[in-house]
Every structure is written in C-alpha cells, then in structure tokens.
Amino acid sequence: MRRTLCTLVAFTIIAATAGPAWAGWCDQVGASIFCDDFDRYCAEAPAPPQTCTTNSTRSDAALREVWVYSSWDYQLDGSCGSVIKVEDITEILASAPYGGRHPNSGNAGGTLGQNTLDLTPHIQASLNGSTVVNGTDENPLVLTFTMSALARGLIYSSGYLELALGDPNGEIDDLAQAPTDFVLVGADNGSGCISCKYTCPWPYSSVDVAWPSVCQQDSPHPLCPPKQTLVRNTLALGALSTLDNNPCHCIQDILDPWQVPTNYHLSYFDGQEWHVVRTSEPGTNGDFSWGTEYDTVVFTIKTNTVDIAHTAKLSGTTRQSRITGLPRHYTGGFNRLRAGTGVSCRLNNDTYTCSPEYAGGNKKCKLNGEFTCSGSSYISNRSKYVTFDNVNLSGGEGEVVPGACCKPDATCVETDLTTCEQVLGGRYQGDHTTCDATSCCPYPFADLDTDGDVDQDDFGLFQVCSTGFEPTVPAGCECLNRNGDASIDEADFAAFDACFTGPNVPALPTPAGCNP
C-alpha cells in the first residue's frame, strides 16, 4: 500500500467528561453536518442541549429511528444481523451516559449487521440544499468517532463506520458497501468438512473449525480468488478481525484463546480493497493498535487521499498514531453513514463469486463464531459488543446531484431532490436515476386523469383496466396493480376506493387509509 508523508505525531481530540452533564458533547464541537453523542436516547429525553442522566431509562427504539436497521439476508429474503442498542457501560464511553452498541457477540452466537443513517436531510440543511457531500484538499470532509469493546475485544471483533453513496430505494446496493466476502481457511477432514485442525503439521494442532478470512484486501489468503478491480461507492474505517489471513494459528494448546481471527490494528477500506493501517516508521509496532478503554479516530477525506489519526486509551494513558496521504480509490461523494458490518458470502476459490455451498450462493449476515466439524459444539471467535460514541461529520463541499423526479401528474423530469420535492411537489427517485429507467404513476395513484381529485371519472378508467381474476395486467394499467399480482381485481379496487374523494375534492392530502 502506497504511503506518503508517513509520520507518528500527537494531535488534539475534543473530549468530554465521562460523568453526567447538562450540555452534550455534540453541543461543544461547533458546526457540523451530523453529530450524535448518543446521550439523548432515553425515555422522555430532555430538550437539547440537555442530555439524559445516568439513571434515565434507555430507549433503544429512539436510537433505531435515527440509525435504521438495514441488513438483508439475500437467502431468506428477510432482515438479519445485529440491531443497535443503547450502551450504558460508562467506562468504555467517550461521553456519558450513552453510546451505540452493536451486539455482535461471538460468545452468544451473534451475527453481524449494519444500521444506516440517511445523511441527505443533514447535508441539505448544512450545505445550502446539496444532496451529496465530498471532501477536497481545500475543504476536507472529517469524520470523528470513538470505538470500544470490553476487555480489548476490538482485536477479535468486526464493526466499522462506512460513508457511502447509494441505496436510493432503501436497499443497500452491493456497490455501495465495503465487501467482507471470505474464504474458509482450513483443510478437508476427509468427510467434506473444513477444519483448521487439519492444516497444522504434527505435533501442532488447532481448533476444529474453519475461520473466515476476507479476500478483498491487500494481503489475501492464498485460497482467495483473484481480487476484484471494481471501485465501490464507499470508504470505511474501524475494526475487522477477519482481515487475519492466517486465522487457524497452529499451536499446541487447542484451547489457546489466540486461535481465532485476530487483528490488533485499525482497518481501512479505500473503495477498492481493505488495508490494515500501519506506518512504515521503524520501531512503531504498536501504531494504530486497539486500546483497553476506547479509541478515538479522526478520518480526514481529501480530493484523492485520506489522513487517519488514532488515539488509543489504555488505563488512563493514551497512545497516538497518525498517517497521511493514503489513497482513496473511490473519489465520489456520500449521502449515507452506516455502523456495523455488511452482509457477505463464502467465495469460490477460482472466481470472485459466491459459493453455492454458502447460503445457496447468496449473501447473508455471518455468524461471529463457527460450529465444529462434528456439529456438536460452537466455538466463539471471542468477539465482543462493538460500541460507537461521539460520531461527528463536518466540513466538505456539497454537490447537487440530479435524479428522476415523478411529478404528481405522472410525468418525469430529471432534477435535484430539493427542486423535486419542495418546488414540483414530486417524488424523488434517487441520485443518478434517470427518467428513461423510471416509470411514474399519478400521485395519488388513483387520480388517473390527474385533475387533482379521485372521482367517478377515475373509476371509469379503473373499470377499463379491471381484469377480475384473469391473469393479466393491460398495458398502461400497471399503476393500478397495487398488490403486484397478475391481475387488476377486487384487492386493487379496495386500494382505489380508499383514495376516493369525490368530484372537486382535493386528493392531497390523501384520505385516511389511502396509500398514495
């Protein structure tokens, strides 16, 4: 990995006391695009700048309204993974009383997952209606956050923050997610089960499981297929234990705790591949290694490079590291911020494709641990709950990115989000979408003649489209097929009838029960 101007220096981090405070950490950092110190997620939360107190009742539901659960199992076609919770163990927090905990616990058989924050409204409010933000040499974009896990558990855990551009329809596009696809490291035990135990020459032995090793990294395991060359719309930084390319760790004692995927250092995804962050300075083996309490990270994004500053807190002392000039292969803007770890699949050894032996060739949330070849026991990878705190995004330059806009009369124009929703009263289909690839319906859909009401004239048009139980949807009637089946029938009429207003009665706002 190319590095320029690589040094270890001290730097200043804005810190807050760990005790109860009336003013939150975010109220002390000044202007920003988005800031979350997680300290107001309690029942009957006080108004800003006041924070919850240490004896408040936590509100996980309030937290998840901001950090939305977003991981999807493509095998089961349903949600998967960990769900963020309010953390209240104050000794691992940068500011009390709360943080945001990802319960990716290997000891409990937990799974990995992500929560996604839509930055668009925050960017609009901070950068004069822009919908995307990027960093430049003149105006760097700076993401600051802290991470922690009990008992120095970040060494064995996976969880990172990810800035991305994508998912206009609420689903995470594979190209807007840092890849954590892997191969299982181990050998066949003769019955088709892969185990680390059979990779170790006598007299050494290892645990009777195969551990995952992420392939899209600068030093992949030899079993990995050729790396992908595509650039994904994302940059990520945090903990990723599965970058360990030798996770079997062949040693004599099979109960030794080090026989799990282990990564002592901060990890960075540059848009193309993952890197374990180190400096080239001699005598700095401890650089960017995890602390025992909490770690503070400052991620500075410029035009073509990034700088990373890291402070590890260790029992009252600190260790500081900094590296500048790392390349960023994805140089576009961002409109999403995610916390956690993305879905993945086991890869074929010859091509970068999902193995049919894993989730039927689909991606899912990976377990933080594995079952033995016999299936009789579960072996934890020692991962811990990953906690984020004091997340702040500031600086950068705004961009107004166009996309398809469906106007209320079902016509389509390409414009920016603000113009679409606030000027045209339309529905924005997402950045970079086009009218050529978009089908628009009237708004509400039942206003078929687009005259502003839903009346008998619209019912007449519905009757023309009605097919009863015949398995067909006539051309031009697609907007009336509300349940997505093969006909325009009674179920679709019920949806139409719920939007009925009568002549000259405005259809907006829609009647109760109408799904426009």
N, C-alpha and C positions, 0 to 999 in steps of 0.2 A: 504494500500500500504506500503510495507516494505521500511524503510529508514535507512540508516546508515551514521554515521558521519555527522549529520544534523546540520548546523550552518548558521548563518547570518554573512557575512563578507563583507568588502569592497574589491573591485577589480578594476583593471585598464582597461579601454577601450580605444582603439585607436580612437581618434575623429578628425574630420576635421572642419574647419570653415565653416559657412553657406554662406559666400559671394563667389563671383566669384573667381576662382583660375586657374592658368595655369597648375598646377600639380594635377591630380585626386587623390582621396582617395586611390584607388587601387595601385597607384604607390608609396604609402607611407607605405604599410603594409608588403612589402617584399615578399618572395617566397610563392606561394600558388598554389593549383591545379586549382582553378577557382575563379575569383573575378569580381564583377560587381558593380560599384558605380552608374550606370545608367546615367552618366554625359556626355556621348558622343553620345546620341541618338538624334541628330539634323541634319537638312539638311546641307550637306557639312561639316560633322563633322571634326574637326581638327585631325591631327595625334597624337597618344599618345606620351608623357604624357599630352598633352594639352586637355582641356575639352571645352565643349560648354559654351557659356556665357549666362547670364540671359536673354538677348534679342535675343537669337537664335530662329529659327523655329524648334519646336519639330518634331521628326519623329517617329510616332507610328509604321510604317512599319519596320523600322530598329530594333526597340525593339522586334517585334514579329518574326523577323528572328532568334533571339537568344532564346527567350522564346516562344516556339511554342505552339499555341493553340491546346489543346489536349483533351478537354472534349467531351464526346459522349453520346447522348441520345439513349438508347437501345430500346425505344419505337418507335421513329420516324426514327431510323437508320440514324441519322444525327448529326452534331455538335450542341452543346448547351453551355449555360453559358456565363460568362463574358469574355471579351477579354482585356488583359492587355494594358494599355495606359501609356504614359509618364506623370508623375506627376510633376507640377512646382510650387506648393504651398510651398514656401521655409521654412515657419515656422514649418512645420511638417517633414522636411527632415534633415537627419544627415549630408549630404553634398550637397551643391547646385551645379548645378542648378536643377537637376532632380532626380526622383525616379521612381519606377514602381508601377502604381496604378491598383488595381483590382476593377472595378466599380460594386461591389456587393451592390448596393444601395437599401435598403428596401424602402426608401421614393419614389423611382422611379419604384418600382416593379421589381427590378433587380434580376437576377438569379446568382447562384454560379457556378463557373467553375475553371479549372486549366490550367496553361501553363507549359510545360515540357521542360527541358533542358537536352540534352544528354551529360553526363559527360565523355563519353568514350574517345573522342579525347583529352580532357584536362588531363585525367588520363594517357593516353598513353604518352603524351608529358612530363608530370611531373614525372612519375614513371616508366621510362625505358620500355615502351611498355606494361605495365599492362593494363588490361581492366576493373578491378574492384578495388575499394579501401575500406578498412575497418579500424576501429580503434582498437588498442590494448592498454594494460596497458603500454607497453614500448613506443609505438608510437600512442598516441591518435589522432583521427580524430576530427577536430574542425570546426564547422560551426558557423560563426558570422553573424548577420544581425540586422537591425532595422525594427521596425514596427510602424505604426502610423495611426490614423484616426481622422478627425476633431471632435472637441467637445467631446473628450474622447470616441469616438464611438467604440473603440475596445471592450468595455463592451458588446455591442449588436451585434457585427459583427462576421463573420466567415472567416478566412483566415490564412493559416499556410504554412510553408516550410516543404517539405517532401523529405527525402532521401530514395531511393528505388532501388530495383534490379528488372528489368523486362522489359516488352513491347518490345521484340526484333523485332517485326514486326510493330512497331509504334502505336499499340493499347495498352491501359493500361489494364493489366491483373488485375482481381479483387483481386488476392492475392498479388499484388504489389501496393495496395492502402489502406490507412487508412480508415476504414469503418465509414460512417456517417449516416447509416441507422437508422430509428427512428420509434417511435410510436407517434400518435397524442394524446396529453393529453387533456382530456375534457370528457364530457358526452353527450349522445344522447339526443337531444331536443324533442324527440318524433316523429320526422319525418325522422329520419335516419341521420340527420346532427349532427356532433360532435361539441361541443362548450365548451369553458372554462366557460361560463356564468352559465352552469347548474351543475358545480361541486361545486359551492360555496354556503354554507348554508346561509339562511336568517339571518340578513339583508345585508350580503355582496353580492357583485356582481362582475362580471369580464367581460372582452371583449367578444364579441360574435364571437369568433373564437377558433379553436383548434391549439395549438402551438406544433411544433415537439420537441421531446427530444431524443437525441442519446442514443441507447441502449448498445452498446459495450463499456461500461465504468465501473469504479469500483463501482459506486453507481447508478445503473439504476432505472428508474421509475418502480413502481410495475406492470404496464401494459406491460412491456417489456417481450419478450420471454426469455428463458434461453440463457445466453451468449455463443458465440462460443468459442471453445477451440483451434482452429487452430491458427498458428502463420503466420502472413503476412510478406512479404519481405520488410518491411518499418519501419522507425521511423519518427515521425512528431512532430513539436513543433510550437505553435503560438496561435491564437485566435479561440475559438469555443464556441459561445454563447449557442448553442443547447445542451451543456452538462448540462444545467439547468434542473434538474429533477423535478422541480415544477414550470413550466413556466406560469401557469394560474394566480398566485399571487392574490388570492381573497382579495379584499379590497373594500371600499365603493364607491370610486370615479372611475367610469368606464373609465374616461379619463386620469387617472393617468398614467404618462409615464413609470412607472415601470412594467406595465402589459405586459411584453414582455420577451422572453428568455434573461436571463441576466447572465453573467459570468465575474466577476471582475478580474479573475486571468489567468495567462498563463496556457496553456493546453499541455499535452504531451501524445503521443501515443507510447507505448513501444514495438509494434509488435503484441500485443495481445489485449490490451484494452486501452482506454483513461483514463487519470487522470487529475484532476485539481491540479496544482502544489502548494503545501503548505509545510510549515515546521512544525515540532512538537514543536518548541520552544515556551514557554509561552510568551504571550504579543506581538505576531507578526502577528496580524490580517491583517496588510497591506502588508504582504510579497507577492511578485510576482503579485501584483495588477497593473493594467494599469495606465500609466501616462497621462498627459494632452497634451504633445507635441509629443515626440516619445520615444519608448522603445528600448533599446539595449539588445540583447540576445546572450549569448555565450553558445553553445551546444557542450560539450566535450564527445566524444564517445570512450569508452574503451572496453576491451575484453568482459565483461559481465555486465557492468554498464555504466551509464552516469552521468555527472555532468551538472548542469544548473546554469548559472549566469545571473542575470537580473538587469538592471538599468532602472528605470522609471524616465523620466524627467518631472518635474512639475513646470512650471512657473519660470524657472531659477535655481531651486534646483533639486537635484536628490535623489532617494531612491533606495538602493541597496539590493539585496537578492541573496542568493546562497544556493544550496543544492547539496550534493554529494552522490554518491553510489546508485542512483536509478537503479533498474534492467532494463535490456534490454532483452526482450524475443526473439526478432529477433537478432541473433548474426552473420548473414552473411554480405557480402559486398554490395556495392552500385555502380550503374552506371547511376542513374537518379536523378535529382533535380527538384522538382515541387513547384509551387507557386499557392495558391488559395485554393479551397475546392472541393473535389471529388464528383462525382455523387452519388445518394443514392436512396433508396426506403422506402416506409412505410412498416413496418413489420407486419406479423401476430402475434397475442398475444401468441400463443402456441408454435410456432417453428420459428427459425431464417430464415424465408423465406419471399420473397416479397409478399405483399398482392395483390390479383388480382384487388382490388379496386384502386390501385395506379399504374398508367401507365401500366395497363394490366399485372401487375406482373413483370415489368421491371424497371431498374434504369434510372433516368434522372437527370438533373440539377434542384435543388429545388429552388423555389421562396423564396426570403428573405422577407416574409410577407405572409399574408393569406387573403382570402375573407371571409366575414361574412356568416353565415348560409343562410341568405336571398339572398346572392349574389349581394346585392345592393351596397356594398362598400368594399374597400380594406383597410386593417389595416396594417400599416408598423410595422415591428419589430424594427424600429429605427436604423437599421444597417447603417454603413457609408462606404465610399470608403476606402479600406484597402491598404495602401501603404507600399512597401518594399524598403529598401535602403541599400547600403553598404554590399552586400552579399559576404562573403568570405569563401571558403573551403580550409583548409590546413592540413598538417600533414598526419597521417595514414600510412598504409602499402599497397602496391599494390599486386594484385593477377592476374595471367594469367589464365583465365577461358576458358576451351575448349568449342567448339561447332561445329556444322556441317558446312562444307565448300564445296560449289558446285564449282568444278573446271570447266574451260571453256569446257572441253570435256564431261561434264555432269556426271562425276564420283564424288563421295563424299568421303571426308576424315574428320576426327574429329581432329581439331587443334585449335589454338588460332586465334583471329581476325587479329593480325599483320602478322602472317605467311600466313594466308589465302589470305589476300588482297595484301600484299606487296611482298611476295615470290612466291606464287602459282598463283596470278592473279585471284583468285576466288571471290566468293560472300559469305560472312559470313552470316549464318542464325540465329545467336544469341547465347548468352551464354547458356550453358546447353542443347542446342538442339542436337539431335543425327541423324546419317545417317539412322538408322532404321526407323525413323519417318519423313524423308525428301525425297522429290522427286526432283531431279535436272534435269534441261534442259541444252542443249548446250548454249554457250554464244558467239555470239547472238543465239537466239533460232533457227533461220533459217539455221544455219550451221549444218545441220542434220547429215552429215558424219564426222563432227569435223575435217576437214582438213584445217581450217583457212580461207576459203573463202565461199561465197554463190553463187553457180553457177548452171548449168543445172543438175549436179548430185543430188544436193539438191532438185531441182524442181521435179526430177523424184520421189524422196522419198515423196515429198509433194503430188504428184498425187496418190501415193499408199494410202495415208491417206485420200484423199478427199472423202467426202460423199455427196457433194451437199446439197440438202435440207433434206436428210434423217436424222432423229433424232437419231444419234448415233456417238460416238467417238471411233474408233477402238483402241484396246489395243496397247500401245506403241506410240500413236499419240497425247497424252494429251498435249504435249508442243506446238503443233500447234493450239490448240483451244484458240486463243488469246482473244476472247470476252467472253469466259466462257459459251457459249450456248451449245446446244445439237448436234452440227454438225461441221464438217470442211468444210467451204463454202467460198463464194466469199469474205466475210469480212476478213476471216483469210488469204486468198491469198493476199489481199491488204497489210496486215501487213507483210507477207512474202516478197512480191515484193519490199517493201520499204527498205528491208535489202539486196537486191540483189546487188552483186559486180561484178560478172563475174569470170572466172577461174583465179587463181593465184593472185587475187587482195585481199589483206588482209581485213578481215571483221571487224577488230578492228584497229583504231576507226571506229565506225559504220557510215554509210552514213546518211546524213541529212534526218530526217523523220523516221528513223528506231528506233523502241522501242525494245531494245535487250532483 
